[in-house]
Structure formats: C-alpha cells, structure tokens
Amino acid sequence: MAPFAFATATGVLFGRGQSSAAAARVAGLGQQVLLVYGRDAGRAVWLADALARQGCAVTGFSVPREPDTALIEDGRDAAAGAQVVVALGGGAVIDAGKAIAALVPATRPIRDHLEVVGRGLPLDHPPLPVVAIPTTAGTGAEVTRNAVIGVPEHRRKVSLRDTRMLPRLAIVDPALTDDCPRGVTLASGLDAITQVIEPYVCTRANPLTDALCRDAIPRGLSAIRRLMEGEDPDARDDMAWVSLCGGLALANAGLGAVHGLAGPLGGLTGAPHGAICGVLLPHVLMANRRAATDPEAVERLDQVARWIGAAFDAPLASMPEAARALADWSHDAGLPALSALGVAPEAQAVAAETAAASSSMKANPAALTPGTLRRIMEDAG
C-alpha cells in the first residue's frame, strides 16, 4: 500500500442542532469576530445575536457572489482587528472566509499567493482561526485547505492554498440546509456527488477516501433523488454527510476532469460551479470509461455505473446507460444544459486547452485530450 497523509479541520461537529454550540465555540477562540455571510444578512442574525450574548464584538461582511480578488481585499479590510473569522453560508461564503482569514496577517498582496496567475507563494504568517458553518450541501469547503477565487482580469478561477487554511472548526448542522431552494439543492447536491465520485475513481484514491466514498456515492444519489421529489429531513442529513465526505475526500485524494473543466468555465463565463459540475458529470464518466486502460480504474468506473443504475432503477446498467440515466434525470429535475448556463463555444475551446493542463486533471483516471474535453462539453449541451 502506498503511503498517504490525511488532513481535515482541527474539529468537526456533525448533526442536527450542532449549530447551537457555535457561538460558545467561537467565543473560545476570540472576542473580535468577523462574521462572513451570503447575500441575505437576515440569515445570519441568529448567530450574530448568539455571539453578542457571548460578549463578542461582531463585524459583518456580505459575500453576495462567488468570491473574486476585489471582494477578498474588501473582506480583509473589514476584518481589521478580528481575532477569528466565522463563515456561515455556502461554499462561496466559506471560501471567502478562509481567504480573508489567510490574508489578514499576511504581508504580501493576494496575487503573490495565488496559483496559476500569481506566484503561488506560501503564506508568510498563519491565518486567523476559521469556524466554518455550511448552509448548503455542496462543496465541502468546511474541511478543505484552499479557497477558490475569481481573477476577473485573467478570466480564471484559481486557488489560494495552504495547509494552514483548514478551518479550526467545522460545524455541519443539516438543519441549516432545510428548505434550501430546489435549484440550489440540485446543483449543490450534484457537486457534492461529483466530489465523492471523482476522488473514488482518481489515481490518488487511498483506503480512507475509499471508505468515505463507497458509502457516500450511493447515499448521495438516493438523497438527491428524494429531495427532488419533496422536502425530506433524512435526505437533507444524508446530503450534508455526503458533502462533508466530498470535502474530506478531495482534500486527501484529488479530483478529475469535471473539476478540471469547471474551474476555467466558471472563470470564463461566471456560470455557477455546482451546475457546471452536475451537467458535465455523466459525460466525463462516459469519456473516462472509454479511455481508461488501467484495470482498477475500469472496475471503479463500472462500480460507479452500478451505483448510478441502482439509484435510477437499472442496477445492471453499463456506464453509457447509467450516465444517460443520470443526465436525463438531471435535465428533468431542472438542471440547465451547458449552453443555457451561458457557456458559448468559444469558451469551451479555451476551457478545453486550459483544463488539459490543470491540477485536477493530473489525478483523472484516464488521459483525455483537449479534443475529447471539447466533445464532453458539446455533449453537455
């Protein structure tokens, strides 16, 4: 067995009601708090009030969109004097919180630390402690060591990455995802499912990530189907668990061509990350199955096909049949095609070339050419 390391947040609290402990845990890390939340400040009032009752001085900062360099710099300014950063929201909010916490003590500008378009330098000071509290089941950002940040002038999304960016505490309370809008549930849920499938089939899979993914893949497929049929607290619990597993798995194994394409497509078009991943997933699975030559990779892809088939009433489905079932179901549930997300052919051409050299592609289970990547996007509409 090849050696591997496993990293996660210093602490993880999982389960309904765990968010009731958030304010006391935050207060134990510092009294000066930057509270990062999404577009709707009203969704953070309960936590701001609870922090105030703990004697904390709270400064709020809104993240109304997927973070870019300008937003992170504004957040760093807002965090002046903060001792701890709390991120309450979806993946974009948590990524923003992690990036702000990383840059407050830093002496260099953000671009010095960005991958691809910057210098990729390590942080010169440890980040502020972060408490991450997800309100969607999607990216698993509460247990990853990077933040994805848009760089508009380069039309790219790139990572700010450092092992010390792992949150000090992740509080995953599935109740915070209850009644999440249907479209958000679908896109973020498919992202979560992608993030347990890609680490399972990638070349860096290891026994711990396998243990997470083998349970999470069928669990996630069942849960997302149930949630598209109606609100279901048990399915919300399952999706929150799958999202957490995905964050742990991707941080400790890797991803693949879905995320290799989703990064540049998001930077080029501004299309939502989860929706891009969801619409690409079945087509990437088919392309990987066609191109895979390693027997273990082939078996893992075939196992994924069996899980997908079982979730959609075809337990003996081959990969083409399973992938088509997933694509058709996703479309019927309301997931837009790639073109409907604003991805034009010229963006596809650029993304294919960029993705072929991306870090995510390095762990993909098969070598996919730019031409193959372009066909994947064409098949995704």
C-alpha positions as CSV (number, residue, x, y, z in Angstrom):
1,M,0.0,0.0,0.0
2,A,1.4,3.4,-1.0
3,P,1.9,5.9,1.9
4,F,-0.5,8.8,2.3
5,A,-1.4,11.6,4.7
6,F,-4.9,12.7,5.7
7,A,-5.8,16.2,6.6
8,T,-9.0,17.8,7.9
9,A,-10.3,20.6,10.0
10,T,-9.0,20.5,13.6
11,G,-12.5,19.7,14.8
12,V,-15.8,18.7,13.1
13,L,-19.2,18.7,14.7
14,F,-21.9,16.9,12.7
15,G,-25.6,16.6,13.3
16,R,-28.8,18.4,13.8
17,G,-28.7,21.0,16.5
18,Q,-24.9,21.2,16.5
19,S,-25.0,24.9,15.4
20,S,-26.4,25.8,18.8
21,A,-22.9,25.4,20.1
22,A,-21.4,27.7,17.5
23,A,-21.3,30.9,19.5
24,A,-19.7,29.5,22.6
25,R,-17.1,27.7,20.5
26,V,-16.3,30.9,18.6
27,A,-16.0,32.9,21.8
28,G,-13.4,30.5,23.0
29,L,-11.2,31.5,20.0
30,G,-11.6,35.2,20.3
31,Q,-13.9,38.1,21.1
32,Q,-13.4,40.2,18.0
33,V,-15.3,38.3,15.3
34,L,-15.7,38.8,11.5
35,L,-18.9,37.1,10.6
36,V,-19.0,36.3,6.8
37,Y,-22.4,35.5,5.3
38,G,-24.2,35.4,2.0
39,R,-26.4,37.9,0.2
40,D,-29.1,37.9,2.8
41,A,-27.9,39.3,6.1
42,G,-31.1,38.1,7.8
43,R,-30.0,34.5,7.6
44,A,-27.0,35.4,9.9
45,V,-28.9,37.3,12.6
46,W,-29.4,34.3,14.9
47,L,-25.6,33.7,15.0
48,A,-24.7,37.4,15.4
49,D,-27.2,37.7,18.3
50,A,-25.8,34.5,19.9
51,L,-22.2,35.8,19.5
52,A,-23.2,39.1,21.1
53,R,-24.6,37.2,24.1
54,Q,-21.2,35.6,24.5
55,G,-19.7,39.0,24.8
56,C,-18.2,39.1,21.2
57,A,-17.9,42.2,19.1
58,V,-19.2,41.2,15.7
59,T,-18.4,42.8,12.3
60,G,-20.5,41.5,9.4
61,F,-19.3,41.1,5.8
62,S,-21.5,40.0,3.0
63,V,-20.5,37.7,0.1
64,P,-23.2,38.1,-2.5
65,R,-21.4,36.2,-5.3
66,E,-18.6,33.7,-5.8
67,P,-15.5,35.5,-4.4
68,D,-13.0,37.4,-6.5
69,T,-9.9,39.2,-5.6
70,A,-11.6,42.6,-5.1
71,L,-14.2,41.0,-2.7
72,I,-11.4,39.3,-0.7
73,E,-9.5,42.5,-0.4
74,D,-12.6,44.3,0.8
75,G,-13.1,41.5,3.4
76,R,-9.5,41.8,4.6
77,D,-10.1,45.5,5.2
78,A,-13.4,44.7,7.1
79,A,-11.5,42.2,9.2
80,A,-9.1,44.7,10.7
81,G,-8.7,43.8,14.4
82,A,-10.5,40.5,14.1
83,Q,-9.3,37.5,16.1
84,V,-11.5,34.9,14.5
85,V,-13.5,34.5,11.2
86,V,-16.8,32.8,11.1
87,A,-18.2,31.8,7.7
88,L,-21.9,31.0,7.6
89,G,-23.2,30.0,4.2
90,G,-22.5,28.0,1.1
91,G,-19.2,27.2,-0.5
92,A,-18.6,30.7,-1.8
93,V,-19.0,32.2,1.6
94,I,-16.8,29.6,3.3
95,D,-14.1,30.0,0.6
96,A,-14.3,33.8,1.1
97,G,-14.0,33.4,4.9
98,K,-10.9,31.2,4.6
99,A,-9.2,33.5,2.2
100,I,-9.9,36.6,4.3
101,A,-8.6,34.8,7.4
102,A,-5.5,33.8,5.5
103,L,-4.7,37.3,4.2
104,V,-5.4,39.4,7.3
105,P,-2.0,38.5,8.9
106,A,-0.2,38.3,5.5
107,T,2.3,40.9,4.5
108,R,2.2,40.2,0.7
109,P,-0.7,41.1,-1.7
110,I,-3.1,38.4,-2.6
111,R,-1.7,37.8,-6.0
112,D,1.6,36.7,-4.6
113,H,-0.2,33.7,-3.0
114,L,-2.5,32.7,-5.9
115,E,-1.8,29.6,-8.0
116,V,-1.6,29.8,-11.8
117,V,-2.0,33.6,-12.3
118,G,0.2,34.6,-9.3
119,R,3.4,33.5,-7.7
120,G,1.9,30.7,-5.6
121,L,4.0,31.7,-2.6
122,P,3.1,30.1,0.8
123,L,1.5,32.3,3.4
124,D,4.2,34.2,5.4
125,H,2.0,34.1,8.6
126,P,-0.6,31.6,9.9
127,P,-4.2,32.5,9.1
128,L,-6.7,33.7,11.7
129,P,-8.7,30.7,13.0
130,V,-11.8,30.0,11.0
131,V,-15.1,28.4,12.1
132,A,-17.0,27.2,9.0
133,I,-20.8,26.6,9.2
134,P,-22.2,25.4,5.8
135,T,-25.8,26.2,4.9
136,T,-25.8,24.1,1.7
137,A,-24.7,20.6,1.0
138,G,-22.3,21.0,-1.8
139,T,-18.6,21.9,-1.9
140,G,-17.4,20.5,1.5
141,A,-15.3,23.7,1.8
142,E,-15.5,23.5,5.6
143,V,-12.8,20.8,5.5
144,T,-10.6,21.8,2.6
145,R,-7.3,23.7,2.7
146,N,-7.9,26.1,-0.2
147,A,-10.2,28.8,-1.4
148,V,-11.3,29.2,-5.0
149,I,-11.1,32.9,-6.1
150,G,-12.0,34.6,-9.3
151,V,-9.4,36.8,-11.0
152,P,-11.6,38.8,-13.5
153,E,-8.7,40.3,-15.4
154,H,-7.5,36.8,-16.3
155,R,-11.0,35.3,-16.6
156,R,-9.9,32.5,-14.4
157,K,-10.8,30.9,-11.1
158,V,-7.7,29.8,-9.1
159,S,-6.8,28.6,-5.7
160,L,-5.3,30.2,-2.7
161,R,-3.9,27.2,-1.0
162,D,-2.0,26.5,2.3
163,T,-2.3,23.5,4.7
164,R,-2.9,26.0,7.5
165,M,-6.1,27.2,5.8
166,L,-8.0,24.2,7.1
167,P,-10.8,25.6,9.4
168,R,-10.2,25.3,13.1
169,L,-13.7,24.0,13.5
170,A,-16.4,22.8,11.0
171,I,-20.0,22.8,12.3
172,V,-22.2,20.8,9.9
173,D,-25.8,21.1,11.0
174,P,-28.1,19.6,8.3
175,A,-31.0,21.6,9.8
176,L,-29.4,24.7,8.3
177,T,-30.0,23.3,4.8
178,D,-33.7,22.5,5.3
179,D,-35.9,24.2,2.7
180,C,-33.0,25.2,0.6
181,P,-34.4,26.2,-2.8
182,R,-34.8,23.4,-5.2
183,G,-32.4,24.7,-7.8
184,V,-29.7,25.3,-5.3
185,T,-30.3,21.8,-3.7
186,L,-30.0,20.2,-7.2
187,A,-26.8,22.0,-8.3
188,S,-25.0,21.9,-5.0
189,G,-26.1,18.2,-4.4
190,L,-24.7,17.2,-7.8
191,D,-21.5,19.0,-7.0
192,A,-21.3,17.0,-3.7
193,I,-21.9,13.8,-5.5
194,T,-19.2,14.6,-8.1
195,Q,-16.8,15.3,-5.2
196,V,-17.2,11.7,-3.9
197,I,-17.1,10.1,-7.4
198,E,-14.0,11.9,-8.7
199,P,-11.8,11.0,-5.6
200,Y,-13.1,7.4,-5.8
201,V,-12.0,6.9,-9.4
202,C,-8.9,9.1,-9.4
203,T,-5.4,7.9,-9.4
204,R,-4.7,9.1,-5.8
205,A,-7.5,7.2,-4.1
206,N,-6.5,5.7,-0.8
207,P,-8.1,3.5,1.8
208,L,-9.5,6.3,3.9
209,T,-11.0,8.2,1.0
210,D,-12.4,4.9,-0.4
211,A,-14.1,4.2,2.9
212,L,-15.8,7.6,2.7
213,C,-16.7,7.5,-1.0
214,R,-18.0,3.9,-1.1
215,D,-20.7,4.8,1.4
216,A,-21.3,8.4,0.2
217,I,-21.8,7.8,-3.6
218,P,-24.9,5.6,-3.3
219,R,-26.2,7.6,-0.3
220,G,-25.9,10.9,-2.2
221,L,-27.6,9.6,-5.4
222,S,-30.5,8.3,-3.3
223,A,-30.8,11.5,-1.3
224,I,-30.7,13.9,-4.2
225,R,-33.5,11.9,-6.0
226,R,-35.6,12.0,-2.8
227,L,-35.1,15.8,-2.4
228,M,-36.2,16.5,-5.9
229,E,-39.5,14.7,-5.0
230,G,-40.1,16.7,-1.9
231,E,-38.6,18.1,1.3
232,D,-37.1,15.3,3.4
233,P,-35.1,15.9,6.6
234,D,-33.5,12.4,6.4
235,A,-32.3,13.1,2.8
236,R,-31.0,16.5,4.0
237,D,-29.0,14.8,6.6
238,D,-27.6,12.3,4.1
239,M,-26.7,15.1,1.6
240,A,-24.9,17.1,4.4
241,W,-22.9,13.9,5.2
242,V,-22.1,13.4,1.5
243,S,-20.9,17.0,1.2
244,L,-18.6,16.6,4.2
245,C,-17.2,13.3,2.8
246,G,-16.6,15.0,-0.5
247,G,-14.6,17.8,1.1
248,L,-12.5,15.3,3.0
249,A,-12.0,13.0,0.0
250,L,-11.0,15.7,-2.5
251,A,-8.6,17.3,0.0
252,N,-6.9,13.9,0.6
253,A,-7.0,12.2,-2.9
254,G,-7.9,14.6,-5.7
255,L,-10.5,15.3,-8.3
256,G,-10.6,14.9,-12.1
257,A,-11.9,16.2,-15.4
258,V,-15.2,17.5,-14.2
259,H,-13.4,20.0,-11.9
260,G,-10.6,20.4,-14.4
261,L,-13.2,21.9,-16.8
262,A,-15.5,23.5,-14.2
263,G,-12.7,25.9,-13.0
264,P,-11.9,27.5,-16.3
265,L,-15.6,27.5,-17.4
266,G,-16.6,29.3,-14.2
267,G,-13.9,31.9,-14.7
268,L,-14.7,32.5,-18.4
269,T,-18.5,32.7,-18.0
270,G,-19.5,33.2,-14.4
271,A,-21.7,30.2,-14.5
272,P,-22.5,28.6,-11.2
273,H,-19.9,26.0,-10.2
274,G,-22.3,23.3,-8.9
275,A,-24.5,23.5,-12.0
276,I,-21.4,23.1,-14.3
277,C,-20.2,20.1,-12.4
278,G,-23.7,18.5,-12.4
279,V,-24.2,18.8,-16.2
280,L,-20.6,17.7,-17.0
281,L,-20.5,14.7,-14.7
282,P,-22.3,12.0,-16.8
283,H,-20.4,13.0,-19.9
284,V,-17.0,12.9,-18.2
285,L,-17.8,9.5,-16.7
286,M,-18.6,8.1,-20.2
287,A,-15.4,9.6,-21.7
288,N,-13.3,8.2,-18.8
289,R,-14.8,4.8,-19.2
290,R,-14.0,4.8,-22.9
291,A,-10.4,6.0,-22.4
292,A,-9.5,4.1,-19.2
293,T,-6.9,1.3,-19.6
294,D,-5.9,0.5,-16.0
295,P,-8.0,-2.5,-14.8
296,E,-8.6,-1.0,-11.4
297,A,-9.8,2.3,-12.9
298,V,-12.1,0.4,-15.2
299,E,-13.6,-1.6,-12.3
300,R,-14.1,1.6,-10.2
301,L,-15.8,3.3,-13.1
302,D,-18.0,0.3,-13.6
303,Q,-18.9,0.3,-9.9
304,V,-19.9,3.9,-10.1
305,A,-22.1,2.9,-13.1
306,R,-23.8,0.2,-11.0
307,W,-24.4,2.7,-8.1
308,I,-26.0,5.2,-10.6
309,G,-28.0,2.5,-12.2
310,A,-29.3,1.3,-8.8
311,A,-30.3,4.8,-7.9
312,F,-32.3,5.2,-11.1
313,D,-33.9,1.7,-11.2
314,A,-31.4,0.0,-13.5
315,P,-28.9,-1.8,-11.2
316,L,-27.2,-3.7,-14.0
317,A,-26.6,-0.7,-16.2
318,S,-23.3,-0.2,-18.1
319,M,-21.6,3.2,-18.0
320,P,-23.3,4.5,-21.1
321,E,-26.7,3.5,-19.8
322,A,-26.1,4.8,-16.3
323,A,-24.6,8.1,-17.5
324,R,-27.5,8.7,-19.8
325,A,-30.0,7.9,-17.0
326,L,-28.2,10.5,-14.7
327,A,-28.1,13.1,-17.5
328,D,-31.8,12.6,-18.3
329,W,-32.8,12.7,-14.7
330,S,-30.8,15.8,-14.0
331,H,-32.4,17.6,-17.0
332,D,-35.9,16.5,-16.0
333,A,-35.2,17.8,-12.5
334,G,-34.4,21.2,-13.9
335,L,-30.6,21.3,-14.3
336,P,-29.8,23.6,-17.3
337,A,-27.7,22.5,-20.2
338,L,-24.2,24.0,-20.6
339,S,-25.3,26.5,-23.2
340,A,-28.2,27.6,-21.0
341,L,-25.6,28.4,-18.3
342,G,-24.0,30.9,-20.7
343,V,-21.2,28.7,-21.9
344,A,-20.5,29.7,-25.5
345,P,-18.5,27.6,-28.0
346,E,-15.5,29.9,-27.8
347,A,-15.4,29.5,-24.0
348,Q,-15.5,25.7,-24.5
349,A,-12.4,25.9,-26.8
350,V,-10.4,27.9,-24.2
351,A,-11.6,25.7,-21.3
352,A,-10.5,22.5,-23.1
353,E,-7.0,23.7,-23.5
354,T,-6.8,25.1,-20.0
355,A,-8.3,22.1,-18.4
356,A,-5.9,19.7,-20.1
357,A,-3.1,21.2,-18.1
358,S,-5.0,21.8,-14.8
359,S,-4.1,20.3,-11.4
360,S,-7.4,18.5,-11.3
361,M,-6.6,16.6,-14.5
362,K,-3.4,15.2,-13.0
363,A,-5.5,12.7,-11.0
364,N,-8.1,11.8,-13.6
365,P,-8.3,8.1,-14.2
366,A,-7.7,8.4,-17.9
367,A,-5.7,10.7,-20.2
368,L,-8.2,13.0,-22.0
369,T,-7.1,15.2,-24.9
370,P,-8.3,18.7,-25.4
371,G,-10.4,17.3,-28.3
372,T,-12.1,14.8,-26.0
373,L,-12.7,17.6,-23.4
374,R,-14.3,19.7,-26.1
375,R,-16.6,16.8,-27.1
376,I,-17.6,16.4,-23.5
377,M,-18.8,20.0,-23.3
378,E,-20.6,19.7,-26.7
379,D,-22.4,16.6,-25.4
380,A,-23.4,18.5,-22.2
381,G,-25.3,20.9,-24.4
